[in-house]
Amino acid sequence: MNILVIDQIAKRAETLEQALVKLGHNVMVRPPGKYAIYQMVESFQPDVVIVDADSPDRDTLEDVSVTSDRCPRPIIFFANDEDDEVIRQSIQAGVSAYIVDGLQPNRVKSLLNVAISRFEQHQQLKGELKKTRDELADRKVIDKAKGLLMKHKVCDEEAAFAAMRKMAMNKNVRLAEIAQDVIDLFG
């Protein structure tokens, strides 16, 4: 697994790097600040990102949020700040695991596994939510198009739906695309 470690304290980063290499991972260590996290993720394409900081500031959390949106990866924070609000904001920004009390090399493997599992579960939920929203949006477009067809072609709901479904099958496109064409034509 390829892991990007972001830490401004070289000694701390070296300890983490050694623990990860010992587990068989490829590690890229970078200090924060010069490039945004998402730029480093886009560049290096790591499987996991580990950020070691005393306390994540607003800019770091914003950067994590952008990274989570643009190139989602499991992100682990090692921090000294155990403030509930900071932890909540970190999780909202896209952090998969927020670890307080410093780095203990013997815990790295289990922390990676937890973060990856949590990330995968979160991605699955996001995917299901997106699919549900898309289906609902399609349903709304189809219902609106049926109403317009019923009005302009003086037919019942079943006939309007059958006509759109037939057009979609003939053109080999999704029903929602035909419905949008109907709305563009009659709307």
C-alpha positions in Angstrom: 0.0 0.0 0.0 1.2 3.5 -0.8 1.0 5.9 2.1 1.5 9.7 2.2 2.7 11.0 5.6 2.5 14.7 6.2 4.4 15.9 9.2 6.5 19.0 9.9 8.5 17.2 12.6 11.1 15.1 10.9 11.8 12.8 13.9 8.1 12.0 14.4 7.7 11.4 10.6 10.7 9.1 10.6 9.2 7.0 13.4 6.0 6.6 11.5 7.8 5.9 8.3 9.8 3.1 9.9 6.7 1.5 11.4 4.9 1.6 8.0 7.9 0.3 6.0 8.3 -2.5 8.5 4.6 -3.5 7.7 5.6 -3.6 4.0 4.1 -0.3 2.8 5.6 2.3 0.4 5.9 5.6 2.2 6.2 9.2 0.9 6.9 11.8 3.6 6.2 15.5 3.0 6.1 18.5 5.3 2.8 20.4 5.4 2.4 23.9 3.9 4.3 23.9 0.7 1.5 22.2 -1.2 -2.1 21.6 -0.3 -2.9 18.1 0.8 -5.2 17.5 -2.2 -2.3 18.5 -4.5 0.0 16.0 -2.9 -2.7 13.3 -3.1 -3.3 14.1 -6.8 0.4 14.0 -7.4 1.4 10.9 -5.5 -1.9 8.9 -5.6 -1.5 7.3 -2.2 -3.9 4.7 -0.9 -3.9 6.3 2.6 -2.9 9.8 3.9 -1.6 10.3 7.4 -1.4 13.8 8.8 0.6 14.2 12.1 0.0 17.6 13.7 -0.4 19.0 17.2 -3.8 20.4 16.4 -5.5 20.7 13.0 -6.2 24.3 12.2 -9.0 25.7 10.0 -6.9 25.7 6.9 -5.8 22.1 7.3 -9.4 21.1 7.9 -10.5 22.9 4.8 -7.7 21.3 2.8 -8.8 17.9 4.1 -12.4 18.6 3.0 -11.3 19.6 -0.5 -9.2 16.4 -0.6 -12.2 14.3 0.5 -14.3 15.8 -2.3 -11.8 15.8 -5.1 -9.8 12.7 -4.5 -11.2 10.7 -1.6 -8.8 8.6 0.4 -8.7 7.3 4.0 -7.2 10.1 6.1 -5.7 9.5 9.5 -4.9 12.4 11.9 -2.5 11.9 14.7 -3.0 15.0 16.9 -2.5 16.2 20.5 -5.7 18.2 20.6 -8.5 16.2 22.2 -11.1 19.0 22.0 -14.5 17.5 21.1 -15.3 20.3 18.6 -11.9 19.9 16.8 -12.5 16.1 16.5 -16.1 16.7 15.2 -14.9 19.2 12.6 -12.1 16.8 11.5 -14.5 14.0 11.0 -16.9 16.3 9.1 -14.0 17.4 6.9 -13.4 13.7 5.9 -10.9 12.4 8.4 -11.4 8.6 8.8 -9.6 8.2 12.1 -8.6 10.9 14.6 -5.9 9.6 17.0 -5.0 11.4 20.2 -2.1 10.5 22.5 0.6 10.3 19.9 1.9 7.7 17.7 2.7 4.2 18.9 4.3 2.2 16.2 2.7 -1.1 17.4 -0.8 0.3 16.8 -0.2 1.5 13.2 -1.5 -1.6 11.5 -4.8 -1.7 13.4 -5.3 2.0 13.0 -4.8 1.7 9.2 -7.3 -1.1 9.1 -9.9 0.8 11.1 -9.4 4.0 9.0 -9.7 2.1 5.7 -12.8 0.2 6.9 -14.5 3.4 8.0 -13.5 5.1 4.8 -14.9 2.3 2.7 -18.2 2.3 4.7 -18.5 6.0 4.3 -17.8 5.9 0.6 -20.5 3.2 0.2 -23.0 5.3 2.1 -22.2 8.3 -0.1 -22.6 6.2 -3.2 -26.0 4.9 -2.0 -27.1 8.5 -1.1 -26.0 9.7 -4.6 -27.8 6.9 -6.3 -31.0 7.6 -4.3 -30.9 11.3 -5.1 -30.3 10.6 -8.8 -33.2 8.2 -8.8 -35.5 10.7 -7.1 -34.4 13.5 -9.5 -35.1 11.1 -12.5 -38.5 10.3 -11.0 -39.4 14.0 -10.8 -38.3 14.6 -14.4 -40.3 11.6 -15.6 -43.4 12.6 -13.7 -43.2 16.2 -15.0 -42.7 14.9 -18.6 -45.7 12.5 -18.2 -47.8 15.5 -17.1 -46.8 17.6 -20.1 -47.4 14.7 -22.5 -50.8 14.1 -21.0 -51.7 17.7 -21.4 -50.3 18.2 -25.0 -51.2 14.8 -26.4 -54.5 14.4 -24.5 -53.7 11.0 -23.1 -53.7 9.2 -19.8 -50.7 8.7 -17.5 -50.2 5.1 -18.7 -50.1 6.0 -22.3 -47.7 8.9 -21.7 -45.4 6.7 -19.8 -45.6 3.9 -22.4 -44.8 6.5 -25.2 -41.7 7.8 -23.3 -40.5 4.2 -22.5 -40.9 3.2 -26.2 -38.9 6.3 -27.3 -36.2 5.5 -24.7 -36.0 1.9 -25.9 -35.9 2.9 -29.6 -33.1 5.4 -29.0 -31.3 3.2 -26.5 -31.2 5.9 -23.9 -32.4 6.3 -20.3 -36.0 7.1 -19.7 -35.0 10.2 -17.8 -33.2 11.6 -20.9 -36.3 11.2 -23.0 -38.3 12.8 -20.2 -35.9 15.8 -20.2 -36.3 16.1 -24.0 -40.1 16.1 -23.5 -39.8 18.9 -20.9 -37.5 20.9 -23.2 -40.0 20.5 -26.0 -43.2 21.2 -24.2 -42.1 22.9 -21.0 
